[in-house]
Amino acid sequence: MNQGFLEFWRIGKSYGSAEIVRDFNLKVAEGEFVSIIGHSGCGKSTVLSMVAGLVPKSSGGMILAGREVDGPGPDRGMVFQSPNLLPWLSALDNVLLGVDQVFPGKSKAERRDIARRHLDLVGLGDAIAKRPAELSAGMRQRVGLARAFALDPKVLLLDEPFGMLDSLTRFELQDVLLELWARDRKTAIMVTHDVDEALYVSDRVVMMTNGPAATVGQIMDVTLPRPRRRPGILDHAHYLPLRERMIGFLGDEAHDPEPEGEKEPSEDVEPVPLPAPGGT
């Protein structure tokens, strides 16, 4: 596994005198699912927008598969909190918009097959002709997931993709996301404010300090087995200790970062002493 498939080196973002993110350091392995979590306003979505190429960085560098990230590109697929579908197009045509641009060398029939197949994978095979107004919020976000995966990107970027959904729909789409991801294990980074969601989907969780000048506070390995199913994961011996560690960081340590000059770039943290599976 390429441990430095996606690398962030001292990434920073400022708007005038306002420093939003400072010295964000992270290495993401190929095929790894990483979540970034932190309080509102800590800059986690800003980090995602910088790697997507939607927001220019102020300092530092990003490398993806050996090449510097500079501006948007089809090697990064983005899923937003709102799916941003064109209302006059069908679900199929909304997915085709990106597929047509990324795969111009394929025939029209091949491109339609790609779009149709990914809508089938997210459970919308019977709704491909429907327009966004005819779809529920959860169904529209399924179209957004299908659109991102259909582009076959090197990295999947998800910015609180289920934040606007009710709990039951959010749980359903978390499972849809994991099923899609498991097919070819796309490298994925997801921004979320939900500690349970981060634990359920991730291999590692990056916890950011509060702003201004937010940075990586801790990086935690998620020692839960895959494939994951919600009842089994909630009952796993590691689940509550991991959850408590995240809540403890967000409750205390995120507000009290180490003094300037004493903090080293964070790659790993000491493991949490966890009970053996099945222990009490």
C-alpha positions in Angstrom: 0.0 0.0 0.0 1.3 3.5 -0.9 1.4 5.2 2.4 1.9 8.6 0.8 -0.7 8.4 -2.0 -2.1 11.7 -1.0 0.1 14.0 1.1 -0.6 17.3 2.8 2.5 19.2 3.8 2.1 22.3 6.0 -1.1 23.4 4.2 -2.3 26.8 5.3 -5.2 29.1 4.3 -5.7 32.7 5.2 -8.1 35.4 4.0 -6.3 38.7 4.6 -5.2 38.7 8.2 -7.6 35.9 9.2 -5.7 32.6 9.4 -8.1 29.7 8.9 -5.8 26.7 8.7 -2.2 26.4 9.7 0.4 23.7 9.1 -2.0 20.9 8.2 0.1 17.8 7.8 -1.3 14.4 6.7 -0.4 11.3 4.7 -3.2 9.2 3.3 -2.6 5.7 2.0 -4.0 4.5 -1.3 -7.4 2.9 -0.6 -7.7 4.4 2.9 -10.9 6.0 4.2 -10.1 9.0 6.4 -12.6 11.3 8.1 -11.8 14.9 9.3 -13.8 16.0 12.3 -13.9 19.1 14.4 -16.1 21.9 15.7 -17.9 24.2 13.2 -15.5 26.8 11.8 -12.3 24.9 12.4 -11.5 24.8 8.7 -12.2 21.1 7.9 -14.3 22.0 4.8 -11.6 24.5 3.8 -9.0 21.7 3.8 -11.3 19.5 1.6 -11.9 22.5 -0.8 -8.2 23.0 -1.1 -7.5 19.4 -2.1 -10.4 19.6 -4.5 -8.8 22.6 -6.1 -11.9 24.8 -5.5 -10.0 27.1 -3.0 -6.4 28.0 -3.5 -4.0 27.3 -0.7 -2.0 30.1 0.9 1.0 27.9 1.9 2.3 24.4 1.8 1.8 21.7 -0.8 -0.3 18.7 -1.7 0.8 15.7 -3.7 -1.6 13.1 -5.2 -0.2 10.0 -6.8 3.2 11.6 -7.2 1.8 14.9 -8.8 1.2 18.2 -7.2 -2.4 19.2 -6.8 -3.0 22.5 -8.6 -6.6 23.4 -9.4 -9.6 21.1 -9.9 -9.4 18.0 -11.9 -11.2 14.7 -12.8 -8.8 12.7 -10.5 -10.8 14.0 -7.6 -14.6 13.3 -7.2 -16.5 15.6 -4.9 -19.8 14.9 -3.0 -21.2 18.0 -1.4 -23.8 18.4 1.4 -26.2 19.4 -1.2 -26.0 17.3 -4.4 -26.4 20.4 -6.6 -28.2 18.7 -9.4 -29.5 20.5 -12.5 -33.2 20.6 -12.0 -34.1 20.3 -15.7 -32.1 17.1 -16.2 -33.0 13.6 -15.3 -31.0 11.6 -12.7 -29.3 9.8 -15.6 -28.4 13.0 -17.4 -27.1 14.6 -14.3 -24.6 11.7 -13.9 -23.8 11.8 -17.6 -22.7 15.4 -17.4 -19.5 14.4 -15.7 -19.1 11.1 -17.4 -19.2 12.7 -20.8 -16.4 15.1 -19.8 -14.2 12.5 -18.2 -14.6 9.8 -20.8 -14.8 11.5 -24.2 -13.1 8.6 -25.9 -15.9 6.2 -25.0 -19.0 5.8 -27.2 -22.3 7.4 -26.2 -23.7 4.0 -25.4 -20.7 3.2 -23.2 -21.0 6.4 -21.3 -24.7 5.8 -20.7 -23.9 2.4 -19.4 -21.5 3.8 -16.9 -24.0 6.3 -15.6 -26.9 3.8 -15.6 -24.7 1.2 -13.8 -23.8 3.6 -11.0 -27.4 4.7 -10.5 -28.2 1.0 -10.2 -25.5 0.6 -7.6 -27.0 3.3 -5.4 -30.5 1.8 -5.7 -31.9 4.2 -8.3 -32.2 1.9 -11.3 -36.0 2.5 -11.5 -35.7 6.3 -11.1 -33.1 7.2 -13.8 -35.7 9.2 -15.8 -36.9 11.3 -12.9 -35.8 14.9 -12.3 -34.6 16.2 -9.0 -38.0 17.6 -8.0 -39.4 14.1 -8.2 -36.8 12.7 -5.9 -36.6 12.8 -2.1 -33.6 14.4 -0.4 -32.0 11.0 0.1 -32.5 10.0 -3.5 -31.0 13.2 -4.7 -27.9 12.5 -2.6 -27.7 9.0 -4.0 -27.5 10.7 -7.5 -24.6 12.8 -6.1 -22.8 9.6 -4.9 -23.4 7.9 -8.2 -22.1 10.9 -10.1 -18.8 11.0 -8.1 -18.1 7.3 -8.3 -18.9 7.2 -12.0 -16.0 9.5 -12.7 -13.6 6.8 -11.4 -11.5 9.4 -9.5 -8.2 8.7 -7.7 -9.7 10.3 -4.6 -13.2 10.7 -3.4 -13.9 13.8 -1.4 -17.1 14.1 0.7 -18.1 17.3 2.5 -20.7 16.4 5.1 -22.6 14.5 2.5 -25.4 13.3 4.8 -25.6 16.4 7.1 -28.9 17.6 5.8 -30.7 14.2 6.0 -32.8 12.7 8.7 -31.2 10.0 10.9 -32.7 7.0 9.2 -31.9 8.2 5.7 -28.4 9.1 6.8 -27.8 5.6 8.2 -29.1 4.1 4.9 -26.7 6.2 2.8 -23.7 5.5 5.0 -24.3 1.8 4.2 -24.7 2.7 0.4 -21.4 4.7 0.6 -19.5 1.8 2.3 -20.9 -0.7 -0.3 -19.7 1.5 -3.2 -16.4 2.2 -1.5 -15.8 -1.5 -0.9 -16.0 -2.4 -4.6 -12.6 -0.9 -5.4 -11.6 0.9 -2.2 -11.2 4.4 -3.6 -9.0 6.6 -1.4 -11.6 8.7 0.4 -11.6 11.8 2.7 -14.8 12.8 4.4 -15.6 15.9 6.4 -18.1 15.3 9.1 -19.3 16.7 12.5 -20.7 13.3 13.6 -18.4 11.2 15.7 -20.5 8.0 15.1 -20.5 8.5 11.4 -16.7 9.0 11.5 -16.2 5.8 13.4 -18.6 3.8 11.2 -17.0 4.6 7.9 -13.3 5.4 8.6 -9.9 3.7 8.8 -8.6 6.8 10.6 -10.1 9.9 12.1 -8.2 13.3 11.9 -9.3 15.5 14.8 -8.7 19.2 14.2 -8.2 21.9 16.8 -10.4 24.9 17.0 -9.7 28.0 14.9 -8.4 30.4 14.2 -5.3 28.8 12.7 -6.8 25.3 13.1 -4.5 22.3 12.6 -4.3 18.6 13.1 -4.7 17.9 16.8 -4.8 14.1 16.9 -5.0 11.2 14.4 -6.8 8.1 15.6 -6.8 4.6 14.1 -10.3 3.1 14.0 -9.7 -0.5 15.2 -13.1 -1.8 14.1 -13.3 -4.8 11.6 -14.6 -4.5 8.1 -17.1 -5.1 6.5 -19.1 -3.1 9.0 -22.7 -3.5 9.9 -24.3 -1.1 12.4 -25.5 -3.6 15.1 -22.2 -5.5 15.2 -20.1 -2.3 15.3 -22.1 -0.7 18.1 -21.6 -3.7 20.2 -17.9 -4.1 19.5 -15.6 -3.8 22.5 -13.5 -1.0 20.9 -16.5 1.2 19.9 -17.1 3.1 23.1 -13.5 3.7 24.0 -12.8 5.1 20.5 -16.0 7.2 20.7 -15.1 8.5 24.2 -11.6 9.5 23.0 -13.1 11.6 20.1 -15.6 13.3 22.4 -12.9 13.9 25.0 -10.7 15.6 22.4 -13.6 17.7 21.0 -14.7 18.7 24.5 -11.3 19.7 25.9 -8.2 19.3 23.8 -9.5 21.0 20.7 -9.9 24.2 22.7 -6.4 24.0 24.1 -3.8 23.3 21.3 -0.1 23.0 22.2 1.8 26.3 22.4 3.3 27.6 19.2 6.8 26.2 18.7 6.2 23.1 20.7 3.9 21.2 18.3 5.4 18.8 15.8 3.6 17.8 12.6 1.2 15.0 13.5 1.3 11.7 11.6 0.4 9.2 14.2 -0.6 9.1 17.9 0.1 6.7 20.6 -2.5 3.8 20.5 -5.4 3.9 22.8 -5.4 1.0 25.4 -8.4 -0.9 24.3 -9.9 -4.1 25.6 -9.6 -7.2 23.5 -12.7 -8.0 21.3 -15.3 -9.6 23.5 -13.8 -8.3 26.7 -15.6 -6.2 29.3 
